[in-house]
Amino acid sequence: DYILETHGERYLPEKPVHHSSSNRAAQEAHEAIRPVDFSVTPQELRTLAPGLGEKEQALYELVWRRAVASQMANSVYDQLRIKLSSAEEDEATASASVLAKPGFRAVSLRTGEEDAGSAGGAAPALPAELAALSEGDVLSLRDVLPTQHFTEPPPRFSEGSLVKRLEELGVGRPSTYSGIMKVRARA
């Protein structure tokens, strides 16, 4: 009802979302944490419970957004892929995804937050001159920039950098760090 009233019918899935296991022997996860009433938005909670701290309000907002988004229709992207080839049989490909129907992303993303897409991330938008191309168009070559990009994983923790990171995150206290180091050494 909340989704229908605030976002409209196009944000509702064809049938209500219901999660169940098809395997009777499966061990189910614990019941999810979710708001009792979707109509109590994070903004309304600030006025209803002004004594809550910033962290508690941020946690409620995260839980509320995920719970509402889980009951909304899927997002739909229009995808465009351009394949360029030359007489020398060299090929280049450009692709873009444009959000056609926001679906659950209407509430799952906060204002100003970038959409990283789901699996693999959304491709960047193409420049207007590429989007206007038709099959068979002849293009003039301006420049060729052969580039290759590699990502590197973060460096491994040393004992000192691990303790520093634990302190930054507020995990444990100095008296527990030696126990953590012993467990880390066994692993």
N, C-alpha and C positions, 0 to 999 in steps of 0.2 A: 504494500500500500504506500509506503514512504517513497519508494522509487517511482511509482506511478504518479504520485502527487507532485513530487519535486522535479522530476526529469522528463516524465512523459512516457507514453506507451512504447516508443521506439527503443527505450533503454531496458525494457523487460525482455527476458528470454522467452522463447516460444512456450516452454513449460518450466515450472519452478525448478530451481537447481536443488537436487537431492543427492547427497553423497552416500553411497552404500558399497559394501564389499560383495563381490560375486562368489567369493570363496568362504564357505562356512567355517573352515579351520583357521582362517586368518586372524591374527591377533590385532585387534583394532587399537588405534591410538586413543589417548585420553580425549575426553570431550574438549572442544575448543573454547577458548575464552572469547566471548562476544558480548556486545551490548544487549541489554534486556529489551530496550526500546530504541529502534533505529531513528525515531523522530527526535531523540535527544542528541542534537548535533554537537560537535566539539565547541562551537561558538555558544550554544545555549548552556553547555556544561559550565562554561566560565562564569555565567551569571547565576546559575543554580547552585554552584559550589565554589564560591570565590576563595575559599580557604585552601583549595588544592594548589600545590606547587607547580612550577613550570614542567618538571619531569612527569608528574602524574597527568597533567593535561596533555602533554605530548604523547604519552603512552595511550591515553584514551583515544586521541585523534588517530593514531596508527591503527589501533584495534578497530575503531569505528569505520575508518576508510576501507580496511581490508574486508571487514564483515559485509558492508554494503556492496562493495565491488564484487564480492564472491557471488552475489545474488543477481547481478546485472548481466545484460547481453554481452557477447564478445565484441571486441573492437574489430573493425574491418579496414584493411589497408588496400589502396589501389597501388599496384606495383608496375613499374616501367623499367624495361631493360633495353639498352641500346647496344648493338654489336657493330663495331666499326672494323672494316677489313680493307687492306690495301692490295694493289696489284702484286706485291711481293709476298702475299699471303700472310702478312702480319695482322694480328687481331688485337683489339682492345674492347673492353666491355665497361659500360657505365650503367648503374642501376639506382633506382630511387623508390622509396615507399612514401606514399602520402596518406595520411589518416583520413579515411572517407567517413567512417562512423566511429565516434569515440567509444561507445559502449562503456565498459567498466572503467576505462581510463578517465572518464569524466569526474570520478570521485577518487580514484586511486592516486592521481597525481595532484600534488599541492600546487598552488599558484606559483608560477615562476620555475617550477621543477621541470627539468628536461625529460623527455620521453626517450628512454634508452631502448625501447622496444622490448619484445619478449625474447624468444629464442634467437640469439645472434644479433639482436639490436636492429633498429630500423636504419636503412641506408640514408645518407644525406640527400637533400633535394637537388635535382639537376638544374643547371643554369637554364634560363628561358630559351636560349638559342638551341640547346640540345633537345629540350622538350618539344620544340616545334618541328623536328626532323620527321621526314617520311621515308619509307623504304625506297631505296634506289637513289636517294640524294647523293650528289657528289660534293665532297668537302675538300677544302684546301688545307694542307698540313702547315700549321704554324710552328709547332715545336714538339719535340719528343723528349720527355723526361723519364728515363727508365729508373724507377725507384722501387726499392723493396724495404718493407718495414718489419722489424722483429720486435716482439715484446719480451721482456725479461721478468722472471718472477722476482718477488721481493727477496732480499738477501736473508739467509738463515739467521736465527737468533743466536747470539753468544749469551753466556750467563748474564753478563752486564746489560746487554741490550734487552734481554727478556725481562729482567727485574725492572728496568726503566719503563718498558711498555706496560707491565703490570701496574706500576705506580701511576702511569698516565691514565689508565683505564679504571683505576680505583679497585682493582681486583686483589683480594686478600690483604694481608698486612705484612710488614717486615718479618714478623715471627713465623709466617707460613712460607716464606720464599725458599728457605732451605729445604723444606719438604718437597716443594715443587721441583727444585733442582735435582733431588734424588730420584724422583719419578722420571724426570726428563733424561737422566743419565741411564736409567734402566731401559728406556725405550730405544 
